[in-house]
Amino acid sequence: MTFDFDRPVNRRGTLSYKWDQSEKLFGDPNVLPLWVADMDFPCPPEVVDAVCRRAAEGVYGYTIRDEACVQAVVGWLERRHGWKIDPAWLVDSPGVVTSLGLAVELFTRPGDRVIVQSPVYYPFYSVVRMNGREVVRNPLVIRNGKYEVDWDHLERLMRDGAAMMLLCSPHNPGGRVWTREELARLGEMAGRYGVFIVSDEIHADLVFPGHVHVPFPSASASFAEQCMVCIAPTKTFNMPGIQASFAIIPDPDRRRQFEHRLRALSLHMTPFFSPVAVKAAYTKGEAWLDAVLAYIRGNLDFAMAFLQERLSEVRPMDPEGTYLLWVDCSALGLGAAGMRDLMYREAKVAFSEGSIFGPDGEGFVRINVACRRRLLAEALERFAAAARRRLDGHASARANAGKTDGSHGA
């Protein structure tokens, strides 16, 4: 089967969080939204068909998760990632961020320190702070154009009593796919200091050739019960509007705590469309995923070549996974407010402004490239033209200032 990812899909007027808020959020309905991380492509046709058949039943009653759904998840993890899990480890959750928040609430105490590796997906900060815990940052360092862990600093944070670490694997926004060696080193260190690892692996399936996603517990059996993993098919198959995610918790005591809290908050019920969508995605969506990954990789290559040619002052970070391009725009000399003004008012584009990912993200933008290439080209053209005007204006101002200084000195 072939898939046409260049086919226009009009998402305006569909209650789209991404497409129907440009005027409200950015002050202009014509701002092109390449910010929030969902794709502009239709779901795999098998998922669409399964959901349509489910809707046609006409009675949208209370729903259970069946064994076939569990086996679809288990089979996917083994087939796609070489990770064989006990089905009993799986716990349904409304979403990955919900799971992160519950993990912080349940497995740490008020006032505890929780490590995040900044810059990082911004809910990492809020789920810690809103639960009355303290965020401690382990800033990632850029070496050879990609993020790496500052291991000495991380060990100091663990040795000084951090209770938990939220790991983003693959990393959002930087696109790093952590290696088995890196994850094993992290697990050994966390085990030594008694730090519980919560690994957000929602981008696990969005990895490019030459790189392999390693589920955190599979890096070493020695620390498998000292962690939990959060996964979902929603990012992979572009169905975030269908609530479907799973917490994988090998430790039975923590799993019971987690399940109990879900029930206490009445978050344990299965959404009506979720089981059929999950089964269709994980058992029939693989060809679509391989095709969309190839298209996204092409978009990333296009975007990086475009920026190199038209705006060489900025430096994109070549991602190993995700459909997010993290671009260092610090050469533009703009703070967070200036970057937003450049994007929303001048360029009429909305990328994610970097400071929302933490102070280490200031001067960066995150571009969602999971869209038609023609739309991506238009957004990049707008941004590059606006940035070039800014740069040329600054150069002209400096030149004029130099002439003025020279005349005063004559």
LINBELCOR-V698776 format. One record per helix or strand of 3 or more residues. SS is the DSSP state (hx for helix, st for strand). FROM is the first residue (numbers start at 0). LEN is the number of residues. Records with the same first field share a line. If there is no record, write none. Layout:
SS=FROM-LEN / FROM-LEN
This chain:
hx=21-5 / 44-11 / 66-15 / 86-3 / 95-12 / 122-7 / 150-9 / 179-14 / 215-4 / 220-6 / 251-13 / 273-11 / 285-25 / 329-3 / 335-12 / 353-4 / 358-3 / 372-37
st=89-4 / 112-4 / 133-4 / 140-3 / 145-3 / 163-5 / 195-5 / 226-5 / 244-4 / 314-3 / 323-5 / 363-5
